[in-house]
């Protein structure tokens, strides 16, 4: 599944290591999430949506509107 997590991370000038620490995972695993090599668990997607203050629909390209409803 393609996600916007790399775009959001880069727009906020954050490193993969920083986001991995927030998610309590290894940087190499987070890198695989960004590249789509591993499916990201829903619980981590929720954490990322909360962290970036966007909706899950925005993270998963179901909408172009980042606002939460």
C-alpha positions in Angstrom: 0.0 0.0 0.0 1.4 3.4 -1.0 1.4 5.9 1.9 2.2 9.6 2.2 4.4 9.0 5.2 7.7 9.8 3.3 6.2 13.1 1.9 5.0 14.2 5.3 8.3 13.4 7.0 10.3 15.3 4.4 7.8 18.3 4.4 8.4 18.5 8.1 12.2 18.2 7.8 12.4 15.1 10.0 14.6 12.0 9.8 13.6 8.4 9.5 15.4 7.8 12.8 13.3 10.5 14.5 10.0 9.0 13.3 11.1 5.5 14.1 11.7 6.6 17.8 8.2 8.0 17.9 6.8 4.7 16.7 9.2 2.7 18.9 10.6 0.8 16.0 14.0 0.4 14.3 14.9 2.9 11.6 15.4 0.1 9.0 11.9 -1.2 9.6 10.5 2.3 9.3 12.4 2.7 6.0 10.7 -0.5 4.7 7.3 1.1 5.6 8.1 4.1 3.6 9.2 2.1 0.6 6.2 -0.2 0.8 8.3 -3.3 1.4 6.4 -4.0 4.7 2.8 -3.3 5.6 2.6 -0.8 8.4 0.3 -1.9 11.3 -2.9 0.1 11.8 -1.8 1.2 15.3 1.3 2.8 13.8 -0.7 4.5 11.1 -2.9 6.0 13.7 0.1 7.3 15.6 1.5 8.9 12.4 -1.9 10.4 11.6 -2.1 11.9 15.1 1.6 13.1 15.0 1.1 14.9 11.6 -2.5 15.9 12.5 -3.9 14.4 9.3 -6.6 11.9 8.6 -6.0 8.2 7.9 -7.7 8.8 4.5 -5.0 11.3 3.7 -2.2 9.0 4.7 -3.6 6.3 2.4 -4.4 8.6 -0.6 -8.1 8.2 -0.2 -8.4 12.0 -0.2 -6.2 15.0 -1.0 -7.5 16.9 2.0 -5.2 16.4 5.0 -7.7 17.8 7.5 -9.3 15.5 10.1 -13.0 15.5 10.1 
